[in-house]
Amino acid sequence: MLLVRPLVLFLLHSYVVGMQPTQISQQASSPPHPPGEQTPLEKDNLSFPWSRLRLPRYIIPLHYHILVHPNLTSLHFTGSVTIQIDVQNNTNWVVLHSKGLQISKATILDKNLAHLSDQVLPCLHYPAHEQIAIFSPRVLSNGQKYFLYIEFGAELAEGFQGFYKSTYTTSSGEIRTLASTHFEPTSARTAFPCFDEPSFKANFSVRIRRSSDYISLSNMPIVKSVEVDDGLLEDQYAASVKMSTYLVAFVVCDFKSVTATTSSGVQVSIYADPAKWSQTHYGLEVAVKMLDFYEEYFNIHYPLPKCDLIAIPDFEMGAMENWGLTTYREQSLLFDPHTSSVSDQVRVTMVIGHELAHQWFGNLVTMKWWNDTWLNEGFARYMESISVEATYPELKAEEYLLSTCFAAVGHDSLNSSRPISSPAENPTHIREMFDTISYEKGACILHMLRHFLSEDVFQSGLVRYLRKYSYQNAQNQDLWDSLANTCSEDDFISGEYCYSKEQAHKNSYLLAGEHLNLTAVMNTWTLQKGVPLVIVKRAGPRLMLRQVRFLRTQLPSDPLWSTLQQGYLWNIPLTYKTDSSGTIHRHLMTTHTDSVDVGDVNWVKVNVDMTGYYVVHYEDGGWEEITKLLRENHTALSYKDRTHLIHNAFQLVTAGYLPPNKALDLIGYLHLEKHTVPLLQGLGYLEAVFHMIEKRRDEALVQNFRMYILQFFRGIIDQQTWNDEGSVSTRRLRSEVLSLACHLNDTPCLNEARRRFKDWLQSNGTLKLPTDVAPTVYAVGAQDDHGWASLMHMYKTSSSAAQKDKIMFALTNSRDKNKLHSLLDMGLEGQVIRPQDLPTLILSVAQNPRGHHIAWNFVKKNWKTLVQKFELGSSTINYILIGTTGQFSYPEEYTEVKLFFESIREDASQVKSPQLALDNLQKNVLWMQRNLETLKNCLNEKKILVTKD
């Protein structure tokens, strides 16, 4: 029965206007002309009727009939849309969204498809709000349904938003063009006039005209293809389920596909450039497994008959969850066994898991407004981890969740962070919602909630939430009510979704003998910004607790400290364990100060496995106690706890709570560590500090630190093999360790990499390099002119996006500044290096100690071009700004960056990223001021200790 649901919806809408489906599609999109000559109504005396950014609520779209014809020769598209609307207030105006479209005709018809006027209706434009208004001389009556018909056209967009063009080069060198869409969050209005807000859900019937050389794709299956004028074909698609405009999608291309079927009968297809068809098979396997998993986990069938996944050659983001037609970067969907590494495999699997999670979280149930973007993105980020852990346990997805939460803490501990639920009204502010807070922090508070409530309660609550709000919109409170099994009396549905208030107390979660108000708890995590720091201190058998806001740019001694702390209080689901037993103790901390009885124990570890979203500081010798435990018996703590301790210690160094020697003491045990994750965490922090230091004018310190890292990790470096063997964790470690060793000029590493690169060159690229070490081999080989030129040639000719990424990384590692300038120019020009790869290119150059000022000067010089390409407020622009300025650590660099932002005040004042970039840079400056001399002194001591060991 599920598979006929789209057809039933189609027929219901047909019945409303008393016509057959084909009649609606054809007549409503080309309405009969009224008798006599059509003269446009005068609009000179009309004023735009609406002044708000959000559309009026008294006209509701029910069903769109869209016809679109992209001409891939002229790069122009034309189309028409007929929108069935429900009028809920008498009005002469229909206000909706349109941006950059040339409106050639607009008219309104009654339910019998009769024109309300014999004249062309005036269409007023309000570009500042991206709205148009259609005036009807006859009043549209409350309670009646009408059809709004609009004809339009535009150029295919040059960027990555709306209905845009993309190209690829065939194996014979021919450039082929395709057209694809990306509408989230507010770009559907650039492809067809629509009510472009997430709460205006409707059904969509799409028709696409194309030449016979191409195929078309949309959200639903094709019902039929018919020949129309000039030999064109028109693909007519089934009516969609009820969904938001940003999920509509269509593609016209000449791609090939591979297809399989899920256990419930859903047809899954992967589409790609024909030359890359062989790289689609792994993605197909993943997609089928994921759909099967999600249907079982949510106990809700995927509601469409098919699920297409397509690799678009030009794609700004990682992927997009359009219902039934998910779109991807090639790197995020295609997997080449010959050139893709295990990290590439993990990426493809996680991204597919993310986008298919959206088919339920985001598509089936959508946030009411963009202020709750995290309800889409936080859930998808978290579910990608759960789904991969269930379907591909060998990939160890749970190991990546820790780094997700660490990234969130890093962002959230800057004063310029924001609450998870934040106001967002205009398109620029809405684009800013797609950030670390919505994705990573959203995932981490869900992880905390899952462990707080228990897996079973969490999962059943999610199912209630999805069932109750299917094909609707929801907000924070709806999720908390679903998880807490409570609802209003009006919503009471005999226990299917929730319980009555009289029953609610029976299902409230008990903690320390008290009933829990889940809304009150979670509001402290979603409605205020920041991350708490729990300061713990032993006092006999009691553990004294104190919570403050964790900030990495202010100390308690700073004048602004009290102001920045004012009003912040979290309900913290505290967990801790001791050496007395394996029990995980739980306590809800709801006040600024608290205490718990831990008894007579040798050590206490707070925030077990980092299931909570908070940092922990152990006062009065607490860190020495933990350091001693790690040196003597590190396996008394789980690998997650060990990783969490390393993370917290280095974060506290940055915030000024710990001196760097304490953090270095803590990781002193790592020569005993056998687990990849804590090893990579410790290595990662040393690498991050080294990268900051190597960009400073202190060659002696650079050499001293370089030798310290190499001596300390000598045993681990020497254990690595140059192949692709071992578990996923082993291969991750190999890739990271050898990359860093060669970057630190480790002689054995450099010699082996040079030998392998020489063999690879002599084979004319036919020799298969182990994928885990290929980036390191390429990076070493790129240091001479011949190697760099050979890699550039391979970059131009490779059909593997994964290999091109590895080569690009190597090319940006050149010590030749002219080559770095050349790469950036090629990225801006967009022929050899695609514009989608320009942001990664800029960041890779910025990470090069000879390129960080080159990259920043490039950003300043080309600021207007970058904003045109990637849009102000986008995660891409934020990534560029924070990534390039994050390489600096001198006060004069801070001043220079601040002056640049002042020079682009018109842009900078609209978005948060400039202040985030300044806060992040200030953090680096303060780190150096607080810790540099101490680091120099302790490095000398550590070098002696390592030599003795």
C-alpha positions, -999 to +999 in steps of 0.1 A: +000+000+000+028+023+007+040+024-029+007+037-042+005+066-018+019+092-043-007+081-069-035+084-043-024+119-035-023+127-072-058+115-077-071+133-046-059+166-060-074+157-094-107+151-077-107+185-061-109+202-094-129+175-111-104+165-138-081+136-148-044+138-138-033+144-174-059+171-179-046+190-148-010+187-159-016+199-194-044+225-190-034+240-157+002+246-170-012+262-202-045+277-192-071+286-218-069+322-230-099+343-222-118+357-252-108+389-268-075+408-267-055+406-234-044+440-222-023+442-190-039+459-161-022+492-151+002+487-122+016+523-119-008+531-091-002+499-072+021+496-043+037+464-031+012+451-005+035+433+019+064+446+040+076+416+059+104+391+051+081+362+057+052+356+035+016+361+047-001+330+061-035+335+046-027+319+012-016+283+014-001+264-015-015+229-020-001+216-053+025+228-078+025+218-114+059+227-127+071+227-163+107+235-169+128+234-201+166+240-197+184+247-230+219+233-225+231+251-256+219+286-248+222+280-210+188+295-205+157+279-191+120+286-195+091+273-176+057+277-161+041+269-127+005+264-118+000+265-080-032+254-065-038+278-035-061+278-006-072+313+003-080+318+040-087+356+040-103+378+014-076+395-006-067+409-040-031+399-037-010+368-039+025+373-025+052+347-030+089+343-037+108+349-069+144+359-074+161+366-107+133+353-128+118+371-157+080+368-153+064+370-187+028+362-177+007+358-146-030+349-142-054+335-117-080+308-124-109+296-104-114+259-094-129+253-129-098+268-146-117+299-157-098+331-157-108+357-130-098+385-154-096+390-191-065+410-187-029+401-179-024+405-142+001+430-128+032+415-112+051+437-087+086+429-076+103+435-043+139+424-049+151+433-013+127+406+000+129+383-031+091+385-034+066+392-061+029+401-058+002+393-083-028+416-083-063+403-090-090+429-097-115+403-084-113+395-047-100+361-039-126+348-014-119+332+020-124+294+019-120+291-018-093+274-039-077+289-070-049+283-095-021+308-098-004+304-132+030+321-140+053+318-169+090+326-164+125+323-177+161+329-166+197+320-173+211+288-158+230+300-128+268+302-128+273+293-092+261+264-071+226+276-060+192+274-077+190+258-112+226+259-123+249+245-150+277+220-145+302+205-169+324+175-172+350+164-197+347+131-215+376+107-220+379+120-256+382+156-243+347+168-251+331+192-226+296+181-217+270+203-200+243+193-175+218+212-154+212+205-117+194+221-088+204+230-052+176+248-034+184+247+003+178+269+020+162+297-001+170+291-037+139+273-050+126+308-057+154+313-083+141+283-103+103+288-102+080+313-083+070+296-051+061+299-014+097+293-004+094+287+033+097+253+050+063+253+066+045+258+032+045+221+024+027+210-008+027+183-035+047+188-067+040+175-102+071+181-124+075+180-161+109+184-177+116+190-214+149+178-229+166+166-261+168+129-267+206+130-260+198+135-223+179+120-195+161+139-167+156+131-131+133+145-104+121+135-069+095+110-082+095+083-109+086+091-144+050+083-153+056+087-191+077+105-217+060+122-247+074+139-278+066+176-280+076+204-304+110+204-322+117+168-314+120+175-277+109+149-251+088+158-221+093+136-190+062+137-168+067+127-132+043+113-106+030+137-080+052+140-050+044+135-014+038+167+007+071+184+011+089+218+014+101+237-017+138+234-008+136+196-013+124+198-049+151+187-074+156+182-111+186+173-132+191+170-169+222+151-179+236+122-199+248+101-169+248+063-165+234+045-135+235+013-115+204+001-097+194-023-069+164-028-047+160-027-009+143-054+010+110-034+011+111-028-027+125+007-030+145+011-062+179+027-055+200+041-083+234+058-084+241+082-113+275+095-125+295+107-154+297+076-177+335+075-173+330+071-136+303+045-136+326+019-122+330+040-091+293+039-082+290+003-069+301+009-033+278+038-029+249+016-042+257-011-016+258+015+012+225+032+001+206+000+001+219-011+035+212+024+049+176+025+037+170-010+051+185+001+085+165+033+088+132+017+079+138-008+108+152+018+132+124+043+128+098+017+121+085+039+093+088+029+056+107+052+032+076+067+015+088+070-021+090+042-047+126+052-056+157+068-042+183+082-066+218+094-057+237+114-082+273+127-083+273+163-096+307+175-110+302+210-097+288+210-062+296+234-033+285+214-003+291+178+005+256+166-004+219+175-004+190+155+008+163+163-019+136+138-013+141+109-037+169+126-056+199+132-033+228+151-049+265+148-040+299+160-046+318+133-065+341+128-036+311+121-013+295+094-034+320+078-057+345+052-045+374+040-066+390+009-051+423+018-068+427+054-056+402+058-027+417+054+008+400+040+039+393+076+049+376+081+016+355+050+022+345+063+056+335+097+042+313+082+014+296+059+039+290+086+065+277+112+039+253+087+024+241+078+060+237+115+067+216+123+036+194+092+039+188+100+076+174+133+062+147+114+044+131+111+078+146+139+098+141+170+075+120+156+047+093+136+065+094+159+095+108+194+088+116+222+112+090+250+112+116+277+105+153+279+100+160+289+136+157+252+143+179+240+115+196+217+140+165+196+141+174+186+106+212+188+106+220+178+142+199+146+138+214+137+104+249+142+118+242+120+148+222+094+128+251+090+103+272+077+132+245+054+145+237+040+110+273+034+100+280+017+133+251-006+127+257-013+090+295-011+087+308-018+122+343-023+109+345+014+100+344+023+137+320+052+133+318+058+170+355+068+170+346+098+148+318+110+171+344+122+197+360+145+171+326+158+162+320+169+198+355+183+201+349+205+170+316+217+186+334+226+219+361+245+199+335+267+182+312+270+212+339+282+236+344+314+216+322+343+228+309+349+193+292+315+192+254+313+191+226+293+207+215+261+187+181+278+182+188+313+170+168+339+151+173+338+113+151+359+091+168+370+059+186+345+035+221+356+046+213+348+083+195+316+073+226+304+054+247+310+086+225+285+104+244+257+085+274+257+108+292+238+135+266+246+160+236+231+141+256+201+129+282+191+155+268+206+186+233+194+176+246+159+172+265+160+206+235+172+227+215+144+210+242+120+220+241+133+256+203+130+256+204+094+242+227+083+271+207+103+296+174+088+287+187+054+276+188+040+241+153+025+242+136+056+255+155+078+230+146+056+200+110+052+209+107+089+215+121+096+180+096+072+165+068+090+182+081+124+170+084+111+134+050+095+134+031+124+149+047+151+127+049+131+094+045+155+064+043+184+089+067+208+106+080+207+141+100+227+166+121+221+197+092+217+221+076+190+199+107+169+202+109+173+240+073+163+243+077+132+221+107+121+242+090+128+275+058+110+264+037+141+272+013+162+251-016+186+254-051+172+259-060+182+224-032+162+210-040+131+231-042+101+207-048+071+230-011+066+237+000+062+201+021+094+201+019+105+237+000+102+270-025+124+287-013+147+315-028+124+340-006+096+327+025+117+321+038+114+357+040+076+353+063+081+323+085+109+336+121+100+339+134+097+375+168+110+385+179+110+421+143+103+431+129+134+414+108+138+383+126+153+354+113+183+334+129+174+301+120+208+285+137+227+313+168+206+310+171+208+272+163+245+270+196+252+288+214+235+259+194+249+230+184+284+240+217+297+253+251+296+237+283+282+250+296+251+267+299+246+305+331+239+323+327+217+354+354+224+379+358+195+404+378+193+436+381+165+462+371+172+497+374+140+517+346+116+505+328+144+486+334+157+451+328+195+451+314+207+418+312+242+402+300+251+368+310+282+347+309+291+311+340+278+293+357+305+273+391+302+256+397+339+252+390+352+287+404+344+321+387+348+355+411+377+361+399+396+330+376+426+335+350+412+312+348+378+329+319+384+352+299+400+324+304+371+301+294+346+328+263+364+338+230+345+333+247+312+322+235+280+339+231+245+325+212+214+336+242+191+333+236+153+331+268+145+350+284+111+350+314+099+368+333+067+377+359+058+403+384+030+410+360+014+435+338-002+408+328-002+372+295+016+379+287+048+360+272+072+386+247+098+374+238+132+388+218+161+373+236+193+382+212+222+381+229+248+402+262+267+400+277+247+429+270+212+440+286+181+454+283+143+453+295+116+477+322+095+460+335+077+491+371+068+498+385+064+463+419+069+446+406+086+415+375+100+399+368+105+362+340+129+353+320+128+320+323+091+313+332+084+277+324+121+270+287+113+267+281+148+282+287+181+263+310+198+289+346+202+297+361+191+331+389+207+351+404+188+380+416+213+406+440+209+435+462+181+422+435+164+403+454+165+370+484+150+387+462+122+400+449+115+365+484+117+350+497+092+375+468+068+367+475+070+329+512+062+335+506+033+358+473+018+345+459+036+315+435+008+306+416+014+338+399+040+317+382+034+283+399+047+251+371+074+250+379+085+285+416+087+277+409+107+245+385+130+264+412+137+291+437+146+264+412+169+247+402+186+280+438+192+291+448+209+259+416+230+258+423+241+294+458+251+283+443+273+256+419+288+282+446+295+307+436+270+333+466+247+328+502+254+318+513+235+287+537+213+307+508+197+325+492+187+292+525+174+280+529+154+312+494+139+307+502+126+272+536+112+284+519+078+287+512+076+250+542+055+243+522+028+261+490+035+242+477+009+218+444+025+207+444+047+176+420+074+189+439+087+219+471+084+200+457+105+172+443+130+197+476+135+214+495+136+181+469+160+167+474+186+194+511+185+191+508+189+154+484+218+158+508+236+181+537+229+157+518+243+128+512+275+147+549+277+158+563+270+123+546+301+110+564+323+135+599+338+133+616+314+158+635+288+139+652+274+170+619+267+187+606+251+155+636+227+154+633+220+191+596+211+189+602+191+157+628+169+174+607+165+205+577+151+185+599+128+164+617+115+195+586+111+215+567+092+187+597+074+173+585+040+182+550+046+167+565+060+135+589+031+131+560+006+135+542+019+105+542+000+072+537+015+037+507-005+026+469-007+029+468-036+053+451-038+087+420-025+104+404+009+096+419+023+128+454+009+120+451+025+085+440+058+098+469+059+122+494+050+095+482+077+072+483+104+099+516+094+115+536+090+082+522+123+069+533+142+100+567+124+101+576+134+066+563+170+072+587+171+102+616+161+078+620+127+093+648+112+072+636+075+070+601+087+061+614+111+034+637+085+019+609+059+016+585+084+002+610+096-024+618+060-034+581+052-039+574+084-058+603+078-082+590+042-089+555+057-095+569+083-119+589+057-138+558+036-142+540+066-158+515+064-131+505+028-137+521+016-104+494+015-077+505+034-047+489+022-014+460+046-009+467+053+028+502+067+021+496+081-014+491+117-001+524+116+018+542+101-012+527+128-035+535+156-010+572+146-008+574+142-046+559+176-052+589+194-037+609+194-070+599+209-103+596+176-122+576+159-095+552+190-092+547+191-130+541+154-132+515+156-104+498+186-121+495+165-153+480+136-133+456+161-117+443+173-150+438+137-164+426+117-134+390+105-134+391+099-097+379+127-074+396+110-045+429+109-063+426+145-074+421+155-037+453+138-027+472+154-055+458+188-047+470+184-011+505+176-024+507+205-048+498+230-021+527+216+000+553+230-023+579+253-008+579+274-040+558+305-034+554+310-072+537+276-075+513+285-046+504+317-063+499+298-096+475+273-079+454+300-064+451+318-098+441+285-114+414+280-087+400+315-093+400+310-131+381+277-127+392+257-157+419+233-144+408+235-107+370+236-104+355+265-085+340+240-060+375+231-049+388+267-045+379+269-008+398+237+000+427+250-021+429+283-002+429+265+031+456+240+020+478+269+009+471+287+042+483+257+061+516+257+043+541+278+065+552+295+033+517+301+021+496+314+050+501+351+041+498+343+004+463+327+010+451+356+032+463+382+007+445+362-020+413+363+001+415+401+006+423+408-030+395+386-044+369+392-016+341+404-039+347+376-063+346+350-036+313+364-022+298+363-057+308+327-061+299+313-027+274+338-012+277+358+020+268+338+051+275+305+035+295+279+053+320+281+025+328+318+031+329+312+069+353+283+063+376+305+041+377+334+066+382+313+098+406+289+081+429+315+067+430+338+097+433+309+120+469+304+109+480+337+125+492+342+161+509+377+162+491+407+177+500+427+145+483+400+124+451+404+146+452+442+140+456+437+102+427+413+100+405+435+120+413+465+097+404+444+067+370+435+082+364+472+089+372+479+052+344+455+041+320+467+069+290+465+046+295+427+042+311+420+076+282+437+095+257+412+081+274+380+093+290+364+123+320+349+106+343+379+109+339+381+146+343+343+149+375+347+129+388+375+151+379+355+183+397+325+169+428+346+160+427+362+194+428+328+210+460+320+191+476+353+202+466+347+238+479+311+236+513+324+226+514+351+252+504+327+280+523+296+270+552+303+247+580+307+273+567+279+294+566+257+263+602+265+254+614+256+289+595+224+292+606+212+257+641+213+269+632+192+300+610+168+279+638+163+254+661+151+282+634+128+296+626+112+263+664+106+257+666+089+291+635+067+284 
